[in-house]
């Protein structure tokens, strides 16, 4: 079952997350695996909910709006830096929301990641809201992160009915 956007927003509004590592190398020094989080900036509160959860699981999420080196206004340098951040991260996560699917940047980012990362390092995080599911477009191609019957989140292969624990085993 996809992650509920309302639940993510609620978690994000309760607990503001501030990165403890400025980049992937610093995160690795602190013992974290790293992931580039592809998302829409319109989903900021839901992203903050994910940040705390994944940090607690030992995974540092790179979020471009938290990167002080990113240009203030989008330009060609923004794209070059995003490409670099995708390459340097251990994993690539696509938070599939209506905003991300409508974004010009998110489909470009997952397409770029598909060309430079291994299959086993790309994940979709499908979401749901008001009875509608988002991310179906990609779930049949890539592994995806979903709720586990044992509680928590797990990584699943397309078409399989069992998954593994998220973060430390990714």
VEXVOSE-652932 format. One record per atom (N, C-alpha, C, O): x, y, z. Coordinates in nm, 2 decimals, always signed. Layout:
// residues N
[[X Y Z]]
...
//
This chain:
// residues 170
[[+0.08 -0.12 +0.00]]
[[+0.00 +0.00 +0.00]]
[[+0.09 +0.12 +0.00]]
[[+0.18 +0.13 +0.09]]
[[+0.07 +0.22 -0.09]]
[[+0.15 +0.34 -0.10]]
[[+0.15 +0.42 +0.03]]
[[+0.05 +0.41 +0.11]]
[[+0.25 +0.50 +0.05]]
[[+0.25 +0.59 +0.17]]
[[+0.14 +0.70 +0.16]]
[[+0.13 +0.76 +0.05]]
[[+0.08 +0.73 +0.27]]
[[-0.03 +0.83 +0.27]]
[[+0.03 +0.97 +0.28]]
[[+0.11 +0.99 +0.37]]
[[+0.00 +1.05 +0.18]]
[[+0.06 +1.19 +0.18]]
[[+0.02 +1.27 +0.31]]
[[+0.10 +1.34 +0.36]]
[[-0.10 +1.25 +0.36]]
[[-0.15 +1.31 +0.48]]
[[-0.06 +1.27 +0.60]]
[[-0.03 +1.36 +0.68]]
[[-0.03 +1.15 +0.61]]
[[+0.06 +1.10 +0.72]]
[[+0.20 +1.16 +0.71]]
[[+0.25 +1.20 +0.81]]
[[+0.25 +1.16 +0.59]]
[[+0.38 +1.22 +0.57]]
[[+0.38 +1.37 +0.61]]
[[+0.47 +1.42 +0.67]]
[[+0.28 +1.44 +0.56]]
[[+0.27 +1.58 +0.60]]
[[+0.26 +1.60 +0.75]]
[[+0.32 +1.70 +0.80]]
[[+0.18 +1.52 +0.81]]
[[+0.16 +1.53 +0.95]]
[[+0.29 +1.51 +1.03]]
[[+0.33 +1.58 +1.12]]
[[+0.37 +1.41 +0.98]]
[[+0.50 +1.38 +1.04]]
[[+0.59 +1.50 +1.02]]
[[+0.67 +1.53 +1.11]]
[[+0.59 +1.55 +0.90]]
[[+0.68 +1.67 +0.87]]
[[+0.64 +1.79 +0.95]]
[[+0.73 +1.87 +0.99]]
[[+0.52 +1.81 +0.97]]
[[+0.48 +1.93 +1.05]]
[[+0.51 +1.92 +1.20]]
[[+0.52 +2.02 +1.26]]
[[+0.51 +1.80 +1.25]]
[[+0.54 +1.78 +1.39]]
[[+0.69 +1.79 +1.42]]
[[+0.72 +1.83 +1.53]]
[[+0.77 +1.75 +1.33]]
[[+0.91 +1.74 +1.36]]
[[+0.99 +1.80 +1.25]]
[[+1.01 +1.74 +1.14]]
[[+1.04 +1.92 +1.27]]
[[+1.13 +1.98 +1.17]]
[[+1.26 +1.92 +1.17]]
[[+1.32 +1.89 +1.27]]
[[+1.31 +1.88 +1.05]]
[[+1.44 +1.81 +1.03]]
[[+1.54 +1.91 +0.98]]
[[+1.52 +1.98 +0.88]]
[[+1.66 +1.91 +1.04]]
[[+1.77 +1.99 +0.98]]
[[+1.89 +1.89 +0.96]]
[[+1.92 +1.82 +1.05]]
[[+1.94 +1.90 +0.84]]
[[+2.05 +1.80 +0.81]]
[[+2.17 +1.82 +0.90]]
[[+2.21 +1.93 +0.94]]
[[+2.23 +1.70 +0.93]]
[[+2.35 +1.71 +1.01]]
[[+2.47 +1.69 +0.93]]
[[+2.58 +1.70 +0.98]]
[[+2.45 +1.67 +0.80]]
[[+2.56 +1.65 +0.71]]
[[+2.54 +1.74 +0.58]]
[[+2.43 +1.73 +0.53]]
[[+2.64 +1.81 +0.54]]
[[+2.61 +1.91 +0.43]]
[[+2.62 +1.84 +0.29]]
[[+2.57 +1.90 +0.20]]
[[+2.68 +1.72 +0.29]]
[[+2.69 +1.65 +0.16]]
[[+2.71 +1.50 +0.18]]
[[+2.71 +1.46 +0.30]]
[[+2.71 +1.43 +0.07]]
[[+2.72 +1.28 +0.08]]
[[+2.85 +1.24 +0.16]]
[[+2.85 +1.14 +0.23]]
[[+2.96 +1.30 +0.13]]
[[+3.09 +1.26 +0.19]]
[[+3.08 +1.28 +0.34]]
[[+3.12 +1.20 +0.42]]
[[+3.02 +1.40 +0.39]]
[[+3.01 +1.42 +0.53]]
[[+2.91 +1.32 +0.59]]
[[+2.94 +1.27 +0.70]]
[[+2.81 +1.29 +0.52]]
[[+2.71 +1.19 +0.57]]
[[+2.78 +1.05 +0.59]]
[[+2.76 +0.99 +0.69]]
[[+2.86 +1.01 +0.49]]
[[+2.93 +0.88 +0.51]]
[[+3.02 +0.88 +0.62]]
[[+3.03 +0.78 +0.69]]
[[+3.09 +1.00 +0.65]]
[[+3.18 +1.01 +0.76]]
[[+3.10 +0.99 +0.89]]
[[+3.16 +0.93 +0.99]]
[[+2.98 +1.03 +0.89]]
[[+2.89 +1.01 +1.01]]
[[+2.83 +0.87 +1.02]]
[[+2.75 +0.84 +1.11]]
[[+2.86 +0.79 +0.92]]
[[+2.81 +0.65 +0.92]]
[[+2.68 +0.63 +0.85]]
[[+2.62 +0.52 +0.86]]
[[+2.63 +0.73 +0.77]]
[[+2.51 +0.72 +0.70]]
[[+2.53 +0.67 +0.55]]
[[+2.63 +0.71 +0.49]]
[[+2.44 +0.59 +0.50]]
[[+2.43 +0.58 +0.35]]
[[+2.36 +0.70 +0.30]]
[[+2.30 +0.77 +0.38]]
[[+2.38 +0.73 +0.17]]
[[+2.32 +0.85 +0.12]]
[[+2.22 +0.82 +0.01]]
[[+2.24 +0.72 -0.07]]
[[+2.12 +0.91 -0.01]]
[[+2.03 +0.90 -0.12]]
[[+1.99 +1.03 -0.17]]
[[+1.97 +1.13 -0.09]]
[[+1.98 +1.05 -0.30]]
[[+1.93 +1.17 -0.36]]
[[+1.78 +1.16 -0.36]]
[[+1.73 +1.06 -0.41]]
[[+1.71 +1.25 -0.30]]
[[+1.56 +1.25 -0.30]]
[[+1.51 +1.34 -0.41]]
[[+1.52 +1.46 -0.40]]
[[+1.45 +1.28 -0.51]]
[[+1.38 +1.35 -0.62]]
[[+1.24 +1.37 -0.57]]
[[+1.17 +1.28 -0.53]]
[[+1.20 +1.50 -0.57]]
[[+1.07 +1.54 -0.52]]
[[+1.03 +1.68 -0.57]]
[[+1.12 +1.74 -0.64]]
[[+0.91 +1.72 -0.55]]
[[+0.87 +1.85 -0.59]]
[[+0.89 +1.94 -0.47]]
[[+0.86 +1.90 -0.35]]
[[+0.94 +2.06 -0.49]]
[[+0.95 +2.16 -0.38]]
[[+0.81 +2.19 -0.32]]
[[+0.81 +2.24 -0.20]]
[[+0.71 +2.17 -0.39]]
[[+0.57 +2.19 -0.34]]
[[+0.54 +2.09 -0.23]]
[[+0.44 +2.11 -0.15]]
[[+0.61 +1.98 -0.21]]
[[+0.59 +1.88 -0.11]]
[[+0.68 +1.89 +0.00]]
[[+0.72 +1.79 +0.07]]
[[+0.73 +2.01 +0.03]]
[[+0.83 +2.03 +0.14]]
[[+0.79 +1.97 +0.27]]
[[+0.88 +1.90 +0.33]]
[[+0.67 +1.98 +0.32]]
[[+0.64 +1.93 +0.45]]
[[+0.64 +1.78 +0.45]]
[[+0.68 +1.71 +0.55]]
[[+0.59 +1.71 +0.34]]
[[+0.60 +1.57 +0.33]]
[[+0.74 +1.52 +0.33]]
[[+0.78 +1.42 +0.39]]
[[+0.83 +1.59 +0.26]]
[[+0.97 +1.56 +0.25]]
[[+1.03 +1.57 +0.39]]
[[+1.11 +1.48 +0.43]]
[[+0.99 +1.67 +0.47]]
[[+1.05 +1.68 +0.61]]
[[+1.01 +1.55 +0.69]]
[[+1.09 +1.51 +0.78]]
[[+0.89 +1.50 +0.67]]
[[+0.85 +1.38 +0.74]]
[[+0.94 +1.26 +0.70]]
[[+0.98 +1.18 +0.78]]
[[+0.97 +1.25 +0.57]]
[[+1.06 +1.14 +0.52]]
[[+1.20 +1.16 +0.57]]
[[+1.27 +1.06 +0.61]]
[[+1.25 +1.28 +0.58]]
[[+1.39 +1.31 +0.62]]
[[+1.42 +1.25 +0.76]]
[[+1.52 +1.18 +0.78]]
[[+1.33 +1.28 +0.85]]
[[+1.34 +1.23 +0.99]]
[[+1.34 +1.07 +0.99]]
[[+1.43 +1.01 +1.06]]
[[+1.24 +1.01 +0.93]]
[[+1.23 +0.87 +0.93]]
[[+1.36 +0.80 +0.87]]
[[+1.42 +0.71 +0.94]]
[[+1.41 +0.85 +0.76]]
[[+1.52 +0.78 +0.70]]
[[+1.65 +0.81 +0.78]]
[[+1.74 +0.72 +0.78]]
[[+1.66 +0.93 +0.84]]
[[+1.78 +0.95 +0.92]]
[[+1.78 +0.85 +1.04]]
[[+1.89 +0.80 +1.07]]
[[+1.67 +0.83 +1.10]]
[[+1.66 +0.74 +1.21]]
[[+1.69 +0.59 +1.16]]
[[+1.73 +0.51 +1.24]]
[[+1.68 +0.57 +1.03]]
[[+1.71 +0.43 +0.98]]
[[+1.85 +0.43 +0.92]]
[[+1.89 +0.32 +0.87]]
[[+1.93 +0.53 +0.94]]
[[+2.07 +0.53 +0.90]]
[[+2.09 +0.57 +0.75]]
[[+2.19 +0.54 +0.69]]
[[+1.99 +0.65 +0.69]]
[[+2.01 +0.69 +0.56]]
[[+1.99 +0.84 +0.55]]
[[+1.89 +0.90 +0.59]]
[[+2.09 +0.91 +0.50]]
[[+2.09 +1.05 +0.48]]
[[+2.03 +1.09 +0.34]]
[[+2.08 +1.04 +0.24]]
[[+1.93 +1.17 +0.34]]
[[+1.87 +1.21 +0.22]]
[[+1.92 +1.34 +0.17]]
[[+1.92 +1.44 +0.25]]
[[+1.97 +1.35 +0.05]]
[[+2.01 +1.48 +0.00]]
[[+1.89 +1.55 -0.06]]
[[+1.81 +1.49 -0.14]]
[[+1.86 +1.67 -0.02]]
[[+1.75 +1.75 -0.06]]
[[+1.81 +1.88 -0.11]]
[[+1.87 +1.96 -0.04]]
[[+1.78 +1.91 -0.24]]
[[+1.84 +2.03 -0.30]]
[[+1.82 +2.16 -0.24]]
[[+1.91 +2.24 -0.23]]
[[+1.70 +2.18 -0.18]]
[[+1.67 +2.31 -0.12]]
[[+1.74 +2.33 +0.02]]
[[+1.73 +2.43 +0.08]]
[[+1.80 +2.22 +0.06]]
[[+1.88 +2.23 +0.19]]
[[+2.03 +2.25 +0.16]]
[[+2.11 +2.26 +0.25]]
[[+2.07 +2.25 +0.03]]
[[+2.20 +2.26 -0.02]]
[[+2.24 +2.41 -0.04]]
[[+2.19 +2.47 -0.13]]
[[+2.32 +2.46 +0.05]]
[[+2.36 +2.61 +0.04]]
[[+2.44 +2.64 -0.09]]
[[+2.45 +2.76 -0.12]]
[[+2.49 +2.54 -0.15]]
[[+2.57 +2.56 -0.27]]
[[+2.48 +2.57 -0.40]]
[[+2.53 +2.61 -0.50]]
[[+2.36 +2.53 -0.39]]
[[+2.27 +2.54 -0.50]]
[[+2.24 +2.69 -0.54]]
[[+2.23 +2.77 -0.45]]
[[+2.24 +2.72 -0.67]]
[[+2.21 +2.86 -0.71]]
[[+2.07 +2.90 -0.66]]
[[+1.98 +2.82 -0.64]]
[[+2.06 +3.03 -0.63]]
[[+1.93 +3.08 -0.57]]
[[+1.82 +3.07 -0.68]]
[[+1.70 +3.05 -0.65]]
[[+1.86 +3.09 -0.81]]
[[+1.76 +3.08 -0.91]]
[[+1.80 +2.97 -1.01]]
[[+1.92 +2.96 -1.04]]
[[+1.71 +2.89 -1.05]]
[[+1.73 +2.78 -1.14]]
[[+1.80 +2.82 -1.27]]
[[+1.76 +2.92 -1.33]]
[[+1.91 +2.75 -1.30]]
[[+1.98 +2.78 -1.43]]
[[+2.06 +2.65 -1.47]]
[[+2.04 +2.55 -1.41]]
[[+2.14 +2.67 -1.57]]
[[+2.22 +2.55 -1.62]]
[[+2.31 +2.49 -1.51]]
[[+2.33 +2.37 -1.51]]
[[+2.37 +2.58 -1.42]]
[[+2.45 +2.53 -1.32]]
[[+2.37 +2.44 -1.22]]
[[+2.42 +2.35 -1.16]]
[[+2.24 +2.48 -1.20]]
[[+2.15 +2.39 -1.11]]
[[+2.15 +2.25 -1.17]]
[[+2.17 +2.16 -1.09]]
[[+2.13 +2.24 -1.30]]
[[+2.12 +2.10 -1.36]]
[[+2.25 +2.03 -1.35]]
[[+2.26 +1.91 -1.32]]
[[+2.37 +2.10 -1.37]]
[[+2.50 +2.03 -1.35]]
[[+2.52 +1.99 -1.21]]
[[+2.57 +1.88 -1.19]]
[[+2.48 +2.07 -1.11]]
[[+2.50 +2.03 -0.97]]
[[+2.41 +1.91 -0.93]]
[[+2.45 +1.82 -0.86]]
[[+2.28 +1.91 -0.98]]
[[+2.19 +1.80 -0.96]]
[[+2.25 +1.67 -1.01]]
[[+2.25 +1.57 -0.95]]
[[+2.30 +1.68 -1.13]]
[[+2.36 +1.56 -1.19]]
[[+2.47 +1.51 -1.10]]
[[+2.48 +1.39 -1.08]]
[[+2.56 +1.60 -1.06]]
[[+2.67 +1.56 -0.97]]
[[+2.62 +1.50 -0.84]]
[[+2.67 +1.40 -0.80]]
[[+2.52 +1.56 -0.78]]
[[+2.46 +1.50 -0.65]]
[[+2.40 +1.37 -0.67]]
[[+2.41 +1.28 -0.58]]
[[+2.33 +1.34 -0.79]]
[[+2.27 +1.21 -0.81]]
[[+2.39 +1.11 -0.82]]
[[+2.37 +1.00 -0.77]]
[[+2.49 +1.14 -0.89]]
[[+2.60 +1.05 -0.91]]
[[+2.67 +1.01 -0.78]]
[[+2.70 +0.90 -0.75]]
[[+2.69 +1.11 -0.70]]
[[+2.77 +1.09 -0.57]]
[[+2.69 +1.02 -0.46]]
[[+2.75 +0.96 -0.37]]
[[+2.55 +1.02 -0.47]]
[[+2.47 +0.95 -0.37]]
[[+2.47 +0.80 -0.39]]
[[+2.48 +0.76 -0.51]]
[[+2.46 +0.73 -0.28]]
[[+2.46 +0.58 -0.30]]
[[+2.33 +0.54 -0.37]]
[[+2.33 +0.44 -0.45]]
[[+2.22 +0.60 -0.34]]
[[+2.08 +0.56 -0.39]]
[[+2.01 +0.68 -0.45]]
[[+2.05 +0.80 -0.42]]
[[+1.91 +0.65 -0.53]]
[[+1.82 +0.75 -0.58]]
[[+1.68 +0.72 -0.54]]
[[+1.63 +0.61 -0.57]]
[[+1.61 +0.81 -0.48]]
[[+1.47 +0.79 -0.44]]
[[+1.38 +0.89 -0.51]]
[[+1.41 +1.01 -0.51]]
[[+1.27 +0.84 -0.56]]
[[+1.17 +0.93 -0.63]]
[[+1.05 +0.93 -0.55]]
[[+0.98 +0.83 -0.54]]
[[+1.02 +1.04 -0.49]]
[[+0.89 +1.05 -0.41]]
[[+0.78 +1.09 -0.51]]
[[+0.77 +1.20 -0.55]]
[[+0.70 +0.99 -0.54]]
[[+0.60 +1.00 -0.64]]
[[+0.47 +1.07 -0.58]]
[[+0.39 +1.00 -0.51]]
[[+0.45 +1.19 -0.61]]
[[+0.34 +1.27 -0.57]]
[[+0.28 +1.33 -0.69]]
[[+0.34 +1.34 -0.79]]
[[+0.15 +1.39 -0.68]]
[[+0.10 +1.46 -0.79]]
[[+0.19 +1.57 -0.84]]
[[+0.21 +1.60 -0.96]]
[[+0.25 +1.64 -0.74]]
[[+0.34 +1.75 -0.77]]
[[+0.46 +1.71 -0.84]]
[[+0.51 +1.77 -0.94]]
[[+0.52 +1.60 -0.80]]
[[+0.64 +1.54 -0.86]]
[[+0.62 +1.50 -1.00]]
[[+0.70 +1.52 -1.09]]
[[+0.50 +1.43 -1.02]]
[[+0.47 +1.38 -1.16]]
[[+0.44 +1.49 -1.25]]
[[+0.46 +1.48 -1.37]]
[[+0.39 +1.61 -1.20]]
[[+0.37 +1.72 -1.29]]
[[+0.49 +1.81 -1.31]]
[[+0.49 +1.90 -1.39]]
[[+0.59 +1.79 -1.23]]
[[+0.71 +1.87 -1.24]]
[[+0.79 +1.85 -1.37]]
[[+0.78 +1.75 -1.43]]
[[+0.86 +1.96 -1.41]]
[[+0.95 +1.94 -1.52]]
[[+1.08 +1.88 -1.48]]
[[+1.14 +1.81 -1.56]]
[[+1.12 +1.90 -1.36]]
[[+1.25 +1.85 -1.31]]
[[+1.25 +1.70 -1.27]]
[[+1.34 +1.63 -1.30]]
[[+1.15 +1.65 -1.20]]
[[+1.15 +1.52 -1.15]]
[[+1.16 +1.41 -1.26]]
[[+1.24 +1.32 -1.24]]
[[+1.08 +1.41 -1.36]]
[[+1.10 +1.31 -1.47]]
[[+1.24 +1.32 -1.53]]
[[+1.30 +1.21 -1.56]]
[[+1.29 +1.44 -1.54]]
[[+1.43 +1.45 -1.59]]
[[+1.53 +1.39 -1.50]]
[[+1.62 +1.32 -1.54]]
[[+1.51 +1.41 -1.37]]
[[+1.61 +1.35 -1.27]]
[[+1.60 +1.20 -1.27]]
[[+1.71 +1.14 -1.27]]
[[+1.48 +1.14 -1.27]]
[[+1.48 +0.99 -1.27]]
[[+1.53 +0.94 -1.40]]
[[+1.59 +0.83 -1.40]]
[[+1.51 +1.01 -1.51]]
[[+1.57 +0.96 -1.64]]
[[+1.72 +0.97 -1.63]]
[[+1.79 +0.88 -1.68]]
[[+1.78 +1.08 -1.58]]
[[+1.92 +1.09 -1.56]]
[[+1.97 +0.98 -1.47]]
[[+2.07 +0.91 -1.51]]
[[+1.91 +0.96 -1.36]]
[[+1.95 +0.85 -1.26]]
[[+1.95 +0.72 -1.33]]
[[+2.04 +0.63 -1.31]]
[[+1.85 +0.69 -1.41]]
[[+1.84 +0.56 -1.48]]
[[+1.96 +0.54 -1.57]]
[[+2.00 +0.42 -1.59]]
[[+2.02 +0.64 -1.62]]
[[+2.13 +0.63 -1.71]]
[[+2.27 +0.62 -1.64]]
[[+2.36 +0.57 -1.70]]
[[+2.27 +0.66 -1.51]]
[[+2.40 +0.66 -1.44]]
[[+2.41 +0.57 -1.32]]
[[+2.52 +0.55 -1.27]]
[[+2.30 +0.53 -1.27]]
[[+2.30 +0.45 -1.15]]
[[+2.26 +0.30 -1.18]]
[[+2.20 +0.28 -1.29]]
[[+2.29 +0.21 -1.10]]
[[+2.26 +0.07 -1.12]]
[[+2.11 +0.05 -1.08]]
[[+2.05 +0.13 -1.01]]
[[+2.05 -0.05 -1.14]]
[[+1.91 -0.08 -1.12]]
[[+1.88 -0.09 -0.97]]
[[+1.77 -0.04 -0.92]]
[[+1.96 -0.16 -0.90]]
[[+1.94 -0.18 -0.76]]
[[+1.95 -0.06 -0.67]]
[[+1.93 -0.07 -0.55]]
[[+1.99 +0.05 -0.72]]
[[+2.01 +0.17 -0.64]]
[[+1.90 +0.28 -0.67]]
[[+1.91 +0.39 -0.61]]
[[+1.80 +0.24 -0.75]]
[[+1.69 +0.34 -0.78]]
[[+1.56 +0.28 -0.72]]
[[+1.53 +0.17 -0.74]]
[[+1.49 +0.37 -0.64]]
[[+1.37 +0.33 -0.58]]
[[+1.26 +0.44 -0.60]]
[[+1.29 +0.56 -0.61]]
[[+1.14 +0.39 -0.61]]
[[+1.02 +0.48 -0.62]]
[[+0.95 +0.47 -0.48]]
[[+0.94 +0.36 -0.43]]
[[+0.91 +0.58 -0.43]]
[[+0.82 +0.59 -0.31]]
[[+0.68 +0.63 -0.36]]
[[+0.65 +0.75 -0.36]]
[[+0.60 +0.53 -0.38]]
[[+0.46 +0.56 -0.43]]
[[+0.38 +0.62 -0.31]]
[[+0.40 +0.59 -0.20]]
[[+0.29 +0.71 -0.35]]
[[+0.21 +0.77 -0.24]]
[[+0.06 +0.76 -0.28]]
[[+0.02 +0.73 -0.39]]
[[-0.03 +0.79 -0.18]]
[[-0.17 +0.79 -0.21]]
[[-0.23 +0.91 -0.14]]
[[-0.18 +0.96 -0.04]]
[[-0.35 +0.95 -0.19]]
[[-0.42 +1.06 -0.13]]
[[-0.56 +1.06 -0.19]]
[[-0.58 +1.06 -0.31]]
[[-0.66 +1.07 -0.10]]
[[-0.80 +1.07 -0.14]]
[[-0.84 +0.96 -0.24]]
[[-0.91 +0.98 -0.33]]
[[-0.79 +0.84 -0.21]]
[[-0.82 +0.72 -0.29]]
[[-0.74 +0.71 -0.42]]
[[-0.76 +0.61 -0.49]]
[[-0.65 +0.80 -0.45]]
[[-0.58 +0.79 -0.57]]
[[-0.43 +0.76 -0.54]]
[[-0.37 +0.81 -0.44]]
[[-0.37 +0.67 -0.62]]
[[-0.23 +0.63 -0.60]]
[[-0.14 +0.70 -0.71]]
[[-0.18 +0.71 -0.82]]
[[-0.02 +0.74 -0.66]]
[[+0.07 +0.81 -0.75]]
[[+0.20 +0.73 -0.75]]
[[+0.25 +0.68 -0.65]]
[[+0.26 +0.71 -0.87]]
[[+0.38 +0.64 -0.88]]
[[+0.37 +0.51 -0.96]]
[[+0.47 +0.45 -0.99]]
[[+0.25 +0.48 -1.00]]
[[+0.22 +0.36 -1.08]]
[[+0.31 +0.35 -1.20]]
[[+0.35 +0.24 -1.25]]
[[+0.33 +0.47 -1.26]]
[[+0.40 +0.48 -1.39]]
[[+0.54 +0.42 -1.37]]
[[+0.59 +0.36 -1.47]]
[[+0.60 +0.42 -1.26]]
[[+0.74 +0.38 -1.24]]
[[+0.75 +0.25 -1.16]]
[[+0.86 +0.19 -1.16]]
[[+0.65 +0.21 -1.08]]
[[+0.66 +0.10 -0.99]]
[[+0.69 -0.03 -1.06]]
[[+0.75 -0.12 -1.01]]
[[+0.64 -0.05 -1.19]]
[[+0.67 -0.17 -1.26]]
[[+0.81 -0.17 -1.32]]
[[+0.85 -0.28 -1.37]]
[[+0.88 -0.07 -1.31]]
[[+1.02 -0.06 -1.37]]
[[+1.12 -0.08 -1.26]]
[[+1.22 -0.15 -1.27]]
[[+1.11 +0.00 -1.15]]
[[+1.20 +0.00 -1.04]]
[[+1.15 -0.06 -0.91]]
[[+1.03 -0.08 -0.90]]
[[+1.25 -0.09 -0.82]]
[[+1.21 -0.13 -0.69]]
[[+1.13 -0.01 -0.63]]
[[+1.15 +0.10 -0.67]]
[[+1.05 -0.05 -0.53]]
[[+0.98 +0.06 -0.47]]
[[+0.97 +0.04 -0.32]]
[[+0.99 -0.07 -0.27]]
[[+0.95 +0.15 -0.25]]
[[+0.94 +0.14 -0.10]]
[[+0.80 +0.15 -0.06]]
[[+0.73 +0.24 -0.10]]
[[+0.76 +0.06 +0.03]]
[[+0.62 +0.06 +0.07]]
[[+0.61 +0.01 +0.21]]
[[+0.71 -0.04 +0.27]]
[[+0.49 +0.02 +0.27]]
[[+0.47 -0.03 +0.41]]
[[+0.49 -0.19 +0.41]]
[[+0.44 -0.26 +0.32]]
[[+0.55 -0.24 +0.52]]
[[+0.56 -0.38 +0.54]]
[[+0.45 -0.43 +0.63]]
[[+0.40 -0.36 +0.71]]
[[+0.41 -0.55 +0.61]]
[[+0.31 -0.61 +0.70]]
[[+0.36 -0.63 +0.84]]
[[+0.28 -0.63 +0.93]]
[[+0.49 -0.63 +0.86]]
[[+0.55 -0.63 +0.99]]
[[+0.57 -0.50 +1.05]]
[[+0.62 -0.48 +1.17]]
[[+0.53 -0.39 +0.98]]
[[+0.54 -0.26 +1.03]]
[[+0.67 -0.19 +0.97]]
[[+0.76 -0.26 +0.93]]
[[+0.67 -0.06 +0.96]]
[[+0.78 +0.01 +0.90]]
[[+0.77 +0.00 +0.75]]
[[+0.67 -0.04 +0.69]]
[[+0.89 +0.03 +0.68]]
[[+0.89 +0.03 +0.54]]
[[+0.98 -0.08 +0.49]]
[[+1.08 -0.12 +0.56]]
[[+0.96 -0.13 +0.37]]
[[+1.04 -0.23 +0.30]]
[[+1.06 -0.19 +0.16]]
[[+0.98 -0.12 +0.10]]
[[+1.17 -0.25 +0.10]]
[[+1.19 -0.23 -0.04]]
[[+1.14 -0.35 -0.11]]
[[+1.17 -0.47 -0.07]]
[[+1.07 -0.33 -0.22]]
[[+1.01 -0.44 -0.29]]
[[+1.05 -0.44 -0.44]]
[[+1.08 -0.34 -0.50]]
[[+1.06 -0.56 -0.50]]
[[+1.09 -0.57 -0.64]]
[[+0.96 -0.58 -0.71]]
[[+0.86 -0.63 -0.66]]
[[+0.95 -0.52 -0.83]]
[[+0.82 -0.52 -0.91]]
[[+0.77 -0.67 -0.92]]
[[+0.85 -0.76 -0.95]]
[[+0.64 -0.69 -0.90]]
[[+0.58 -0.82 -0.91]]
[[+0.60 -0.92 -0.80]]
[[+0.55 -1.03 -0.81]]
[[+0.68 -0.88 -0.70]]
[[+0.70 -0.97 -0.59]]
[[+0.61 -0.94 -0.47]]
[[+0.57 -0.82 -0.46]]
[[+0.59 -1.03 -0.39]]
[[+0.50 -1.01 -0.27]]
[[+0.58 -1.00 -0.14]]
[[+0.52 -0.99 -0.03]]
[[+0.71 -1.00 -0.14]]
[[+0.79 -0.99 -0.02]]
[[+0.90 -0.88 -0.04]]
[[+0.94 -0.86 -0.16]]
[[+0.93 -0.82 +0.06]]
[[+1.03 -0.71 +0.06]]
[[+1.13 -0.72 +0.17]]
[[+1.10 -0.79 +0.27]]
[[+1.23 -0.64 +0.17]]
[[+1.33 -0.63 +0.27]]
[[+1.32 -0.50 +0.35]]
[[+1.26 -0.41 +0.30]]
[[+1.38 -0.50 +0.47]]
[[+1.37 -0.38 +0.55]]
[[+1.44 -0.27 +0.48]]
[[+1.55 -0.29 +0.42]]
[[+1.39 -0.15 +0.50]]
[[+1.44 -0.03 +0.43]]
[[+1.56 +0.02 +0.50]]
[[+1.58 +0.00 +0.62]]
[[+1.65 +0.09 +0.43]]
[[+1.76 +0.17 +0.48]]
[[+1.88 +0.09 +0.50]]
[[+1.97 +0.08 +0.41]]
[[+1.90 +0.02 +0.61]]
[[+2.02 -0.05 +0.64]]
[[+2.05 -0.16 +0.54]]
[[+2.16 -0.20 +0.51]]
[[+1.94 -0.22 +0.48]]
[[+1.96 -0.33 +0.38]]
[[+1.95 -0.28 +0.23]]
[[+1.98 -0.36 +0.14]]
[[+1.93 -0.15 +0.21]]
[[+1.91 -0.11 +0.07]]
[[+2.04 -0.12 -0.01]]
[[+2.04 -0.09 -0.12]]
//
